[in-house]
Amino acid sequence: MTKQATTLLRINASMRKHGSTSRQLTDELIDSLVASQPNKQIVTRELAGGVPFVDEDWIGANFTDESERSEAQKAKLAMSDEMVAELEAADTIVIGVPIYNFGVPAALKAWVDMVCRARRTFAYTENGPVGLLKDKKAYLVIASGGTDSGSEIDFATGYLRHVLGFIGIHDVTVVDASGLMKDENASLARARGQISEQLEAA
């Protein structure tokens, strides 16, 4: 019996398309995951070309009932709808995350704003917001020059864990290539060791 194809969503947040450590390690992680699950289909969301920012028109369209949206409002939400659909369809999400100035790149923050959608990826309940994206696995490939992942000056890793949990994705694994400027070889060896561990687990 043929296994049903599954989908891996790759999100590239580095603004460098060449010479990027987060992209390189994301390649290696995905190669490992696909080797163990060759039926996976890969969808790539490239953020280096820019992501729209939330503005007043976007907010108005988002909070208008879907059945009542104008054509202009539908067009305003088109990219957000596409990004949300990618998340909904994926069972595995791999995000390459360079740490810029202690946080996530602006384009990745803009992507977060595009996919955190009430009634689509989370719902308000009497007990607070509840994530609607279930049964998904996420990997964060963290790369930085001098900011150690998980340290008090790392405002990227914990933020992304929280955001993913907010929309229902609680199974999150970090591949840590932080501190590259302090000891590049040790940082890369640690990250590749973690990738190997994921392959063994898979």
N, C-alpha and C positions, 0 to 999 in steps of 0.2 A: 504494500500500500504506500503510495507516494505521499510524503509529508507535505502539508500545506505550506506554501511560501509565506515567510514572515518578512516584515519590513524593518530595516534599520534606518533611522533618520540621523544624518550627520549634519551638525551645525558648526560651520567655520566662523569663529569670531575674531581671528587674528586679522589685522589690517595688512599684514605682510603675506603675500601669496608665495613668496620665495624666501627660503632661509628661516622659516618659522618653526620653532621647536614644537609648539602645540599642534601644528598641522602634521609635522613629521611623526610625532608620537600617536596622533589620532589615526594616521595611516597604519601604523604598526598594530594598534589595538584592533582596528577594524579588520585588518588582514587575519589576525588571530581569531576573532569572533567568526568571520566568514569561513575560515578553514575548518572550524568545528561545527558550523551550521551552514553548509554550502547552499542551502535553499533560500538564504536571506537575499532580499532585494534591497538595494541601497538607494536612498533618496538623499540628495545633498541640498542644504540651504546655505547659500553663500551670503554672508553679511558684509563682506568688505566693500561691496558696491553701494552700501547705504541702506538704511531702513527708515521709513517715514516715522516721524515723531507724532505722538498723540497731540491733537489740537482741539479747538472748540468744536469744529465741524465733525471730527471723528467721535468725540464724546456724545454729541447730539445724535449722530447716527447709531451709535452703539446702544444708547438707551431709548431708542425708538423701537417699538415692537416690530419684529421682522416683517410681519404682514403689512405694516403701514409705512415702510421705508420707501422714500423716493428713489428714482434711478440714480440721482447724484449721491444719496446716502449709501446705496448699495456699492457704488463705485468707490466711495471713500473707504469702505470696509473690505474691499476686494482682497488686498494683500493680507490683511489680518485673517480673513476667512481662509485663505490659502494656507497660511502658516498654521492655523488651528487644525485644519484638515490633515496636514502632514503629521502633527502630533497625535491626532486621533487614530490615524492609520498605522502608526509605528508601534511595535512592541519593544523596540530597543532604541534609545536615544543616546548619541555620543556627541558631547559638546566640547570642542577645543577652546580652552579658556586661557588666553594670556592675561596676566594681571597688569593693568595699566594704572599707575598712580594709586596703588593699594585696592583698586576695585575692578569691576568688569569694564570692557570697552563700551563706549557709548552705543555702538550699534547693537551690542548684546542686550543692554538695558532697554533699547527701543524694541527689540524682539520680544523681551519679557512683557513689555506694555502691550504689544500686539496680540499676545497669546493668553494673557490673563483676562479672560472675558466671562463676566457674570452670565450664567445660564448656558455657557458653552463649555468652559473648562473648570468652573467652580460655581457653586450655588450658595446663596444665603439661606440659612435655616435658623430656627429659633435657638439653636445651640451654637450659632456662629457659622462661618463659611465652611463648606465641605468641597473637597476636590472631586472632580468628575472623571478624571482620566485614571483608569484602573488597570492593574495587571501589566505594568510597564517597568522596564529596567533602564536606568540612566547611568551614564558614565561621564564624569567631569575630568577632562585631561587638563590639569592646571600647570601652567608654565610661568615662571617669573624670574626676574634678575636677582632681586635682593629680598623680596617679601616671602617669608616662609609660610607655606600653606598651613592654616589653622592657628597662626599666631595672632596676637592682639591687633596687628596692623593689616591683617588679611581680611578685607571687607568683600571679597569675591566668593570664596568657597562656601562660607556659612550662608551668605545671601542666596546663592543659587540652590543650595540644599533646601532652604526655607521656601523659596519660590516654587521649586518642583513639588515639594510636599503640599504646598497650598493648592496646587491644581491636581493633587492626587497621586503624585509619583514619589513614593517613599523609599523605594529600593534604589539607592544612589551609591555608586562606588567612585572614589576619587583616585585618579592616577596622578601622583605628585612629582612633578618636575620643577619644583620651586627652588629658589636659591641658586640659579644657574651661574650668576656672576661670582658667587662665593666658591663653588666647587662644581664646575659643569659636569665633570666625569661622574662624580658621586650622585648628582641629581639625576642624570640620565640613567645611571645604573639602577637607582632606586625605582624610577618610573618603569623601566623595562622589566625589572623583577616583579613589579605589581601587575604588569601586563601578562607576564608568564603565569602568575598565580591565577589570573582570570581565565586563561586558556585551560589550565588544569581543572579549574572549577567547572568550566563549561563542558 
